[in-house]
Amino acid sequence: MEGKRPNVAATTPDLSVQVGPLTLKAPVMPASGCFNVGQEVAHLFDLSCMGAIINKTVMPGPRPGNPPYRVLERTAGLINSIGIPSKGPAEFLEHQLPFMRSLGTRVIVSIGGLSEADYAGLAALMDAQEGIDALELDLSCPNHAERRPFALSADATRSLVRAVRRATRLPLIAKLAPNVSDIVAIAAAAMEAGADALCVANTYPAMGIDIEERRPVLGLQTGGLSGPAIKPMTLRLVWEIVSELDAPVIACGGVTTWRDAVEYLLAGARAVQVGTANFTNPRAIPDIIDGLRAYLVRHGFARVTDIIGAAQPPERRARIARPSA
């Protein structure tokens, strides 16, 4: 990364990245739960431009989700308390997975559950399907045994990832929670247990109060904050993990424009997920990819990998730049 920037004759930089064992054609993809599987926006842009497609988290059986209100807009973000409604794996396998496989990009299936057995069972089921490239584990689901999300405990995270690792050969992406005292320790636990990459991070606990009715707005009082407001905080988490661990990171939190994506890549993330921005701009993902490409051309970079970790101290850059990192 030191010295002169590479000269680029072509105006089409290589956007491909390696995230653990996965090669992605571009470092941009939707976040789980914020895009469905793209059927509603397929007429707006070519979905094959994305590095991967990710579904809304599949649960072991049908779930109604949380009572209303479920969504609350705020100045710089969105508070949601959706509750992961799900029609179960059979519906997903019949109606969503075939569409995901048709897109010509990587297929990452997000799974959740209330116990290790739930996750392991879904992982084994997905392992038996054709055309799935990786699993994303939503570790923010509540663990019934401990009555709190798996992602809040290094021990619970380690145990869950280990159980899923035994159930599948598919690459595993562990999606972490941001509201923990030591996210590096939890990230390390996930990697030690067999995760191939990390998604950093989920939403931040938040709430809103109706001042006229004098009561919480959301049906379950609290929810998770996403959107531009959380990007600086999640950027710090990505920086900390990449600084300490040899772990491929997919950044998720407040990516709204290509500038946000570039910041995360400079911090050391290998790819980004786009969530809330899809609601305000259904073309957010291709716009971000186009902006990232233009940034690379403007600065003379032949490959997007040339900027991954470039904001880190020199002694860390070589380690971060390794495809296996």
KEPA-619213 format. One record per residue (C-alpha): residue number from 1; residue in one letter; y, z, x. Coordinates in pm, whole numbers, always signed. Each point is the difference from the previous one (the first is absolute). Layout:
<nodes>
<node pos="NUM" code="A" Y="Y" Z="Z" X="X"/>
...
</nodes>
This chain:
<nodes>
<node pos="1" code="M" Y="+0" Z="+0" X="+0"/>
<node pos="2" code="E" Y="+234" Z="+40" X="+299"/>
<node pos="3" code="G" Y="+197" Z="-276" X="+168"/>
<node pos="4" code="K" Y="+100" Z="-325" X="-161"/>
<node pos="5" code="R" Y="-96" Z="-81" X="-352"/>
<node pos="6" code="P" Y="-246" Z="-287" X="-30"/>
<node pos="7" code="N" Y="+139" Z="-346" X="-60"/>
<node pos="8" code="V" Y="-120" Z="-148" X="-326"/>
<node pos="9" code="A" Y="+1" Z="-375" X="-40"/>
<node pos="10" code="A" Y="-158" Z="+7" X="-342"/>
<node pos="11" code="T" Y="+178" Z="+131" X="-306"/>
<node pos="12" code="T" Y="-319" Z="+142" X="-149"/>
<node pos="13" code="P" Y="-95" Z="+323" X="+177"/>
<node pos="14" code="D" Y="-354" Z="+132" X="-27"/>
<node pos="15" code="L" Y="+5" Z="+271" X="-269"/>
<node pos="16" code="S" Y="-364" Z="+102" X="+36"/>
<node pos="17" code="V" Y="-83" Z="+360" X="+87"/>
<node pos="18" code="Q" Y="-310" Z="+202" X="+71"/>
<node pos="19" code="V" Y="-45" Z="+320" X="-205"/>
<node pos="20" code="G" Y="-313" Z="+162" X="+131"/>
<node pos="21" code="P" Y="-278" Z="-257" X="-52"/>
<node pos="22" code="L" Y="+210" Z="-202" X="-247"/>
<node pos="23" code="T" Y="+203" Z="-305" X="+95"/>
<node pos="24" code="L" Y="+284" Z="-55" X="-247"/>
<node pos="25" code="K" Y="+188" Z="-331" X="-24"/>
<node pos="26" code="A" Y="+325" Z="+193" X="-55"/>
<node pos="27" code="P" Y="+96" Z="+368" X="+32"/>
<node pos="28" code="V" Y="+117" Z="+33" X="-362"/>
<node pos="29" code="M" Y="-201" Z="+91" X="-310"/>
<node pos="30" code="P" Y="+52" Z="+178" X="-332"/>
<node pos="31" code="A" Y="-51" Z="+373" X="-38"/>
<node pos="32" code="S" Y="-275" Z="+114" X="-232"/>
<node pos="33" code="G" Y="+117" Z="+51" X="-357"/>
<node pos="34" code="C" Y="+323" Z="-198" X="+32"/>
<node pos="35" code="F" Y="-127" Z="-356" X="-33"/>
<node pos="36" code="N" Y="-318" Z="+15" X="-207"/>
<node pos="37" code="V" Y="-188" Z="-278" X="+178"/>
<node pos="38" code="G" Y="+280" Z="-255" X="-29"/>
<node pos="39" code="Q" Y="-106" Z="-189" X="-311"/>
<node pos="40" code="E" Y="+334" Z="+63" X="-171"/>
<node pos="41" code="V" Y="+204" Z="-149" X="+286"/>
<node pos="42" code="A" Y="-233" Z="-279" X="+114"/>
<node pos="43" code="H" Y="+238" Z="-256" X="-152"/>
<node pos="44" code="L" Y="+290" Z="+130" X="+210"/>
<node pos="45" code="F" Y="-138" Z="-48" X="+351"/>
<node pos="46" code="D" Y="-312" Z="-92" X="+194"/>
<node pos="47" code="L" Y="-194" Z="+326" X="+20"/>
<node pos="48" code="S" Y="-196" Z="-126" X="+299"/>
<node pos="49" code="C" Y="+306" Z="+65" X="+218"/>
<node pos="50" code="M" Y="-75" Z="+373" X="-7"/>
<node pos="51" code="G" Y="-196" Z="+171" X="+273"/>
<node pos="52" code="A" Y="-223" Z="+162" X="-261"/>
<node pos="53" code="I" Y="-28" Z="+76" X="-369"/>
<node pos="54" code="I" Y="-60" Z="+357" X="-119"/>
<node pos="55" code="N" Y="-91" Z="+110" X="-351"/>
<node pos="56" code="K" Y="+112" Z="+302" X="-197"/>
<node pos="57" code="T" Y="-237" Z="+281" X="+96"/>
<node pos="58" code="V" Y="-341" Z="-22" X="-164"/>
<node pos="59" code="M" Y="-140" Z="+330" X="-126"/>
<node pos="60" code="P" Y="-369" Z="+75" X="-70"/>
<node pos="61" code="G" Y="+47" Z="-20" X="-376"/>
<node pos="62" code="P" Y="+260" Z="-64" X="-270"/>
<node pos="63" code="R" Y="+315" Z="+216" X="+20"/>
<node pos="64" code="P" Y="+294" Z="+1" X="-243"/>
<node pos="65" code="G" Y="+259" Z="+103" X="+258"/>
<node pos="66" code="N" Y="+276" Z="+254" X="-52"/>
<node pos="67" code="P" Y="+196" Z="+62" X="-321"/>
<node pos="68" code="P" Y="+350" Z="-155" X="-33"/>
<node pos="69" code="Y" Y="+254" Z="-16" X="+136"/>
<node pos="70" code="R" Y="-163" Z="-148" X="+306"/>
<node pos="71" code="V" Y="+287" Z="-170" X="+182"/>
<node pos="72" code="L" Y="+353" Z="+112" X="+82"/>
<node pos="73" code="E" Y="+257" Z="-219" X="+173"/>
<node pos="74" code="R" Y="+232" Z="+159" X="+254"/>
<node pos="75" code="T" Y="+289" Z="-137" X="+207"/>
<node pos="76" code="A" Y="-208" Z="-91" X="+305"/>
<node pos="77" code="G" Y="-353" Z="+14" X="-129"/>
<node pos="78" code="L" Y="-253" Z="+55" X="-271"/>
<node pos="79" code="I" Y="-187" Z="+314" X="-101"/>
<node pos="80" code="N" Y="-339" Z="-68" X="-152"/>
<node pos="81" code="S" Y="-268" Z="+213" X="-156"/>
<node pos="82" code="I" Y="-246" Z="-270" X="-99"/>
<node pos="83" code="G" Y="-319" Z="+196" X="+55"/>
<node pos="84" code="I" Y="-208" Z="-296" X="+125"/>
<node pos="85" code="P" Y="-114" Z="-138" X="-336"/>
<node pos="86" code="S" Y="-316" Z="-201" X="+55"/>
<node pos="87" code="K" Y="-250" Z="-196" X="-205"/>
<node pos="88" code="G" Y="-267" Z="+72" X="+256"/>
<node pos="89" code="P" Y="-183" Z="-210" X="+258"/>
<node pos="90" code="A" Y="-181" Z="-233" X="-240"/>
<node pos="91" code="E" Y="+329" Z="-132" X="-138"/>
<node pos="92" code="F" Y="+137" Z="-40" X="+351"/>
<node pos="93" code="L" Y="-304" Z="-189" X="+125"/>
<node pos="94" code="E" Y="-2" Z="-235" X="-298"/>
<node pos="95" code="H" Y="+369" Z="-76" X="-45"/>
<node pos="96" code="Q" Y="+203" Z="+86" X="+311"/>
<node pos="97" code="L" Y="-219" Z="-44" X="+305"/>
<node pos="98" code="P" Y="-75" Z="-369" X="-71"/>
<node pos="99" code="F" Y="+373" Z="-74" X="-15"/>
<node pos="100" code="M" Y="+64" Z="+194" X="+321"/>
<node pos="101" code="R" Y="-273" Z="-198" X="+177"/>
<node pos="102" code="S" Y="+155" Z="-329" X="-115"/>
<node pos="103" code="L" Y="+332" Z="+57" X="+178"/>
<node pos="104" code="G" Y="-101" Z="-101" X="+351"/>
<node pos="105" code="T" Y="+113" Z="+324" X="+162"/>
<node pos="106" code="R" Y="-157" Z="+330" X="+97"/>
<node pos="107" code="V" Y="-138" Z="+208" X="-287"/>
<node pos="108" code="I" Y="+56" Z="+375" X="+30"/>
<node pos="109" code="V" Y="-140" Z="+212" X="-282"/>
<node pos="110" code="S" Y="+166" Z="+335" X="-69"/>
<node pos="111" code="I" Y="-237" Z="+269" X="-125"/>
<node pos="112" code="G" Y="+49" Z="+358" X="-116"/>
<node pos="113" code="G" Y="-187" Z="+289" X="-153"/>
<node pos="114" code="L" Y="-11" Z="+371" X="-62"/>
<node pos="115" code="S" Y="-283" Z="+79" X="+241"/>
<node pos="116" code="E" Y="-159" Z="-131" X="+317"/>
<node pos="117" code="A" Y="-288" Z="-130" X="-210"/>
<node pos="118" code="D" Y="+246" Z="-203" X="-211"/>
<node pos="119" code="Y" Y="+144" Z="-173" X="+306"/>
<node pos="120" code="A" Y="-336" Z="-53" X="+166"/>
<node pos="121" code="G" Y="-147" Z="-147" X="-317"/>
<node pos="122" code="L" Y="+285" Z="-247" X="-40"/>
<node pos="123" code="A" Y="-15" Z="-88" X="+369"/>
<node pos="124" code="A" Y="-371" Z="-79" X="-26"/>
<node pos="125" code="L" Y="+64" Z="-211" X="-310"/>
<node pos="126" code="M" Y="+277" Z="-198" X="+169"/>
<node pos="127" code="D" Y="-214" Z="-40" X="+311"/>
<node pos="128" code="A" Y="-250" Z="-192" X="-210"/>
<node pos="129" code="Q" Y="+262" Z="-253" X="-119"/>
<node pos="130" code="E" Y="+89" Z="-329" X="+164"/>
<node pos="131" code="G" Y="+348" Z="-72" X="+127"/>
<node pos="132" code="I" Y="+137" Z="+351" X="+60"/>
<node pos="133" code="D" Y="+155" Z="+40" X="+345"/>
<node pos="134" code="A" Y="+88" Z="+371" X="+1"/>
<node pos="135" code="L" Y="+39" Z="+312" X="-211"/>
<node pos="136" code="E" Y="+316" Z="+206" X="-32"/>
<node pos="137" code="L" Y="-68" Z="+365" X="-81"/>
<node pos="138" code="D" Y="+263" Z="+159" X="-222"/>
<node pos="139" code="L" Y="-22" Z="+350" X="+146"/>
<node pos="140" code="S" Y="+271" Z="+133" X="-232"/>
<node pos="141" code="C" Y="-246" Z="+29" X="-288"/>
<node pos="142" code="P" Y="-58" Z="+365" X="-95"/>
<node pos="143" code="N" Y="-310" Z="+159" X="+151"/>
<node pos="144" code="H" Y="-158" Z="+196" X="-284"/>
<node pos="145" code="A" Y="-176" Z="+231" X="+245"/>
<node pos="146" code="E" Y="+327" Z="+112" X="+162"/>
<node pos="147" code="R" Y="+237" Z="-81" X="-290"/>
<node pos="148" code="R" Y="+237" Z="-195" X="+222"/>
<node pos="149" code="P" Y="+5" Z="-350" X="+148"/>
<node pos="150" code="F" Y="-241" Z="-77" X="+282"/>
<node pos="151" code="A" Y="+290" Z="-132" X="+208"/>
<node pos="152" code="L" Y="+164" Z="+342" X="+32"/>
<node pos="153" code="S" Y="-278" Z="+140" X="+219"/>
<node pos="154" code="A" Y="-133" Z="-128" X="+332"/>
<node pos="155" code="D" Y="-342" Z="+150" X="-76"/>
<node pos="156" code="A" Y="-19" Z="-156" X="-349"/>
<node pos="157" code="T" Y="+119" Z="-334" X="+136"/>
<node pos="158" code="R" Y="-257" Z="+6" X="+279"/>
<node pos="159" code="S" Y="-284" Z="+91" X="-234"/>
<node pos="160" code="L" Y="+92" Z="-266" X="-256"/>
<node pos="161" code="V" Y="+43" Z="-282" X="+249"/>
<node pos="162" code="R" Y="-328" Z="+95" X="+166"/>
<node pos="163" code="A" Y="-180" Z="-12" X="-336"/>
<node pos="164" code="V" Y="+143" Z="-344" X="-76"/>
<node pos="165" code="R" Y="-77" Z="-125" X="+351"/>
<node pos="166" code="R" Y="-367" Z="+82" X="-57"/>
<node pos="167" code="A" Y="+4" Z="-199" X="-326"/>
<node pos="168" code="T" Y="+146" Z="-330" X="+121"/>
<node pos="169" code="R" Y="+29" Z="-238" X="+292"/>
<node pos="170" code="L" Y="+338" Z="-126" X="-122"/>
<node pos="171" code="P" Y="+312" Z="+83" X="+201"/>
<node pos="172" code="L" Y="+176" Z="+308" X="-136"/>
<node pos="173" code="I" Y="+375" Z="+53" X="-34"/>
<node pos="174" code="A" Y="+93" Z="+362" X="-69"/>
<node pos="175" code="K" Y="+320" Z="+31" X="-205"/>
<node pos="176" code="L" Y="+173" Z="+324" X="+96"/>
<node pos="177" code="A" Y="+238" Z="+228" X="-188"/>
<node pos="178" code="P" Y="+345" Z="+61" X="+150"/>
<node pos="179" code="N" Y="+55" Z="+358" X="-119"/>
<node pos="180" code="V" Y="-203" Z="+181" X="+264"/>
<node pos="181" code="S" Y="+93" Z="+229" X="+287"/>
<node pos="182" code="D" Y="-182" Z="-201" X="+269"/>
<node pos="183" code="I" Y="-71" Z="-360" X="-95"/>
<node pos="184" code="V" Y="-120" Z="-82" X="+352"/>
<node pos="185" code="A" Y="-283" Z="+253" X="-33"/>
<node pos="186" code="I" Y="-107" Z="-147" X="-334"/>
<node pos="187" code="A" Y="+26" Z="-354" X="+135"/>
<node pos="188" code="A" Y="-215" Z="+101" X="+297"/>
<node pos="189" code="A" Y="-257" Z="+157" X="-234"/>
<node pos="190" code="A" Y="-26" Z="-324" X="-198"/>
<node pos="191" code="M" Y="-47" Z="-211" X="+312"/>
<node pos="192" code="E" Y="-255" Z="+238" X="+152"/>
<node pos="193" code="A" Y="-202" Z="-15" X="-322"/>
<node pos="194" code="G" Y="-27" Z="-377" X="+8"/>
<node pos="195" code="A" Y="+318" Z="-152" X="-143"/>
<node pos="196" code="D" Y="+92" Z="-332" X="+159"/>
<node pos="197" code="A" Y="+370" Z="+15" X="-87"/>
<node pos="198" code="L" Y="+258" Z="+214" X="-179"/>
<node pos="199" code="C" Y="+242" Z="-73" X="-281"/>
<node pos="200" code="V" Y="+312" Z="+215" X="+43"/>
<node pos="201" code="A" Y="+85" Z="+123" X="-256"/>
<node pos="202" code="N" Y="-17" Z="+75" X="-371"/>
<node pos="203" code="T" Y="+291" Z="+115" X="-218"/>
<node pos="204" code="Y" Y="+200" Z="+323" X="+41"/>
<node pos="205" code="P" Y="-18" Z="+279" X="-261"/>
<node pos="206" code="A" Y="+306" Z="-17" X="-226"/>
<node pos="207" code="M" Y="+125" Z="+60" X="-352"/>
<node pos="208" code="G" Y="+288" Z="-56" X="-239"/>
<node pos="209" code="I" Y="+149" Z="+213" X="-277"/>
<node pos="210" code="D" Y="+155" Z="-122" X="-325"/>
<node pos="211" code="I" Y="+325" Z="+197" X="-8"/>
<node pos="212" code="E" Y="+55" Z="-62" X="-372"/>
<node pos="213" code="E" Y="-348" Z="+111" X="-106"/>
<node pos="214" code="R" Y="-19" Z="+255" X="+282"/>
<node pos="215" code="R" Y="-356" Z="-86" X="+94"/>
<node pos="216" code="P" Y="-184" Z="-204" X="+265"/>
<node pos="217" code="V" Y="+2" Z="-373" X="-74"/>
<node pos="218" code="L" Y="-355" Z="-78" X="+111"/>
<node pos="219" code="G" Y="-293" Z="+95" X="-217"/>
<node pos="220" code="L" Y="-159" Z="+206" X="+279"/>
<node pos="221" code="Q" Y="+338" Z="+122" X="+127"/>
<node pos="222" code="T" Y="-40" Z="-136" X="+353"/>
<node pos="223" code="G" Y="-89" Z="-333" X="+154"/>
<node pos="224" code="G" Y="+29" Z="-202" X="+319"/>
<node pos="225" code="L" Y="+320" Z="-152" X="+140"/>
<node pos="226" code="S" Y="-15" Z="-352" X="+141"/>
<node pos="227" code="G" Y="+257" Z="-264" X="+88"/>
<node pos="228" code="P" Y="+284" Z="-30" X="+253"/>
<node pos="229" code="A" Y="+72" Z="+375" X="+3"/>
<node pos="230" code="I" Y="-324" Z="+83" X="+178"/>
<node pos="231" code="K" Y="+4" Z="-264" X="+274"/>
<node pos="232" code="P" Y="+176" Z="+206" X="+271"/>
<node pos="233" code="M" Y="-244" Z="+287" X="-55"/>
<node pos="234" code="T" Y="-309" Z="-218" X="+4"/>
<node pos="235" code="L" Y="+133" Z="-186" X="+304"/>
<node pos="236" code="R" Y="+2" Z="+332" X="+184"/>
<node pos="237" code="L" Y="-360" Z="+67" X="-102"/>
<node pos="238" code="V" Y="-109" Z="-340" X="+127"/>
<node pos="239" code="W" Y="+184" Z="+62" X="+327"/>
<node pos="240" code="E" Y="-169" Z="+338" X="+47"/>
<node pos="241" code="I" Y="-351" Z="-130" X="-65"/>
<node pos="242" code="V" Y="+38" Z="-308" X="+217"/>
<node pos="243" code="S" Y="+151" Z="+212" X="+277"/>
<node pos="244" code="E" Y="-296" Z="+238" X="+8"/>
<node pos="245" code="L" Y="-308" Z="-196" X="-106"/>
<node pos="246" code="D" Y="-179" Z="-325" X="+76"/>
<node pos="247" code="A" Y="-12" Z="-86" X="-369"/>
<node pos="248" code="P" Y="+94" Z="-325" X="-176"/>
<node pos="249" code="V" Y="+263" Z="+83" X="-263"/>
<node pos="250" code="I" Y="+101" Z="-184" X="-315"/>
<node pos="251" code="A" Y="+342" Z="+132" X="-104"/>
<node pos="252" code="C" Y="+65" Z="+62" X="-369"/>
<node pos="253" code="G" Y="+324" Z="+148" X="-124"/>
<node pos="254" code="G" Y="+326" Z="-155" X="-112"/>
<node pos="255" code="V" Y="-53" Z="-351" X="+137"/>
<node pos="256" code="T" Y="+258" Z="-198" X="-197"/>
<node pos="257" code="T" Y="+123" Z="-269" X="+240"/>
<node pos="258" code="W" Y="-116" Z="-166" X="+321"/>
<node pos="259" code="R" Y="+219" Z="+242" X="+194"/>
<node pos="260" code="D" Y="-213" Z="+289" X="-121"/>
<node pos="261" code="A" Y="-314" Z="-183" X="+110"/>
<node pos="262" code="V" Y="+149" Z="-65" X="+344"/>
<node pos="263" code="E" Y="+89" Z="+368" X="+42"/>
<node pos="264" code="Y" Y="-354" Z="+107" X="-75"/>
<node pos="265" code="L" Y="-145" Z="-260" X="+237"/>
<node pos="266" code="L" Y="+238" Z="+105" X="+277"/>
<node pos="267" code="A" Y="-115" Z="+359" X="-54"/>
<node pos="268" code="G" Y="-358" Z="-110" X="+58"/>
<node pos="269" code="A" Y="-146" Z="-84" X="-341"/>
<node pos="270" code="R" Y="-223" Z="-307" X="+1"/>
<node pos="271" code="A" Y="+76" Z="-97" X="-360"/>
<node pos="272" code="V" Y="+195" Z="+118" X="-303"/>
<node pos="273" code="Q" Y="-68" Z="+41" X="-370"/>
<node pos="274" code="V" Y="+260" Z="-81" X="-265"/>
<node pos="275" code="G" Y="+2" Z="+216" X="-311"/>
<node pos="276" code="T" Y="+301" Z="+83" X="-217"/>
<node pos="277" code="A" Y="+190" Z="-310" X="+117"/>
<node pos="278" code="N" Y="-246" Z="-216" X="-196"/>
<node pos="279" code="F" Y="+138" Z="+141" X="-326"/>
<node pos="280" code="T" Y="+359" Z="-104" X="+73"/>
<node pos="281" code="N" Y="-82" Z="-321" X="+185"/>
<node pos="282" code="P" Y="-339" Z="-159" X="-79"/>
<node pos="283" code="R" Y="+53" Z="-226" X="+301"/>
<node pos="284" code="A" Y="+61" Z="+290" X="+237"/>
<node pos="285" code="I" Y="-310" Z="-69" X="+210"/>
<node pos="286" code="P" Y="+68" Z="-369" X="+80"/>
<node pos="287" code="D" Y="+369" Z="+82" X="+53"/>
<node pos="288" code="I" Y="-97" Z="+268" X="+253"/>
<node pos="289" code="I" Y="-241" Z="-237" X="+177"/>
<node pos="290" code="D" Y="+269" Z="-269" X="+20"/>
<node pos="291" code="G" Y="+256" Z="+247" X="+129"/>
<node pos="292" code="L" Y="-240" Z="+134" X="+262"/>
<node pos="293" code="R" Y="-76" Z="-351" X="+118"/>
<node pos="294" code="A" Y="+372" Z="-81" X="+29"/>
<node pos="295" code="Y" Y="+59" Z="+322" X="+196"/>
<node pos="296" code="L" Y="-269" Z="-94" X="+252"/>
<node pos="297" code="V" Y="+144" Z="-349" X="+44"/>
<node pos="298" code="R" Y="+354" Z="+134" X="+39"/>
<node pos="299" code="H" Y="-109" Z="+242" X="+271"/>
<node pos="300" code="G" Y="-230" Z="-240" X="+181"/>
<node pos="301" code="F" Y="-337" Z="+160" X="-73"/>
<node pos="302" code="A" Y="-306" Z="-223" X="-22"/>
<node pos="303" code="R" Y="-216" Z="+260" X="-174"/>
<node pos="304" code="V" Y="+63" Z="+290" X="-233"/>
<node pos="305" code="T" Y="-220" Z="+210" X="+227"/>
<node pos="306" code="D" Y="+274" Z="-29" X="+264"/>
<node pos="307" code="I" Y="+213" Z="+247" X="-198"/>
<node pos="308" code="I" Y="-268" Z="+251" X="-103"/>
<node pos="309" code="G" Y="+95" Z="+331" X="+159"/>
<node pos="310" code="A" Y="+297" Z="-155" X="+182"/>
<node pos="311" code="A" Y="+224" Z="+295" X="-93"/>
<node pos="312" code="Q" Y="-241" Z="+248" X="+156"/>
<node pos="313" code="P" Y="+49" Z="+127" X="+357"/>
<node pos="314" code="P" Y="-132" Z="-244" X="+265"/>
<node pos="315" code="E" Y="-295" Z="+220" X="+95"/>
<node pos="316" code="R" Y="-139" Z="-26" X="-354"/>
<node pos="317" code="R" Y="+54" Z="-369" X="-63"/>
<node pos="318" code="A" Y="-304" Z="-134" X="+183"/>
<node pos="319" code="R" Y="-230" Z="+237" X="-189"/>
<node pos="320" code="I" Y="+157" Z="-82" X="-337"/>
<node pos="321" code="A" Y="-16" Z="-374" X="+66"/>
<node pos="322" code="R" Y="-378" Z="+4" X="+48"/>
<node pos="323" code="P" Y="-175" Z="-161" X="-300"/>
<node pos="324" code="S" Y="-242" Z="+294" X="-19"/>
<node pos="325" code="A" Y="+280" Z="+257" X="-17"/>
</nodes>
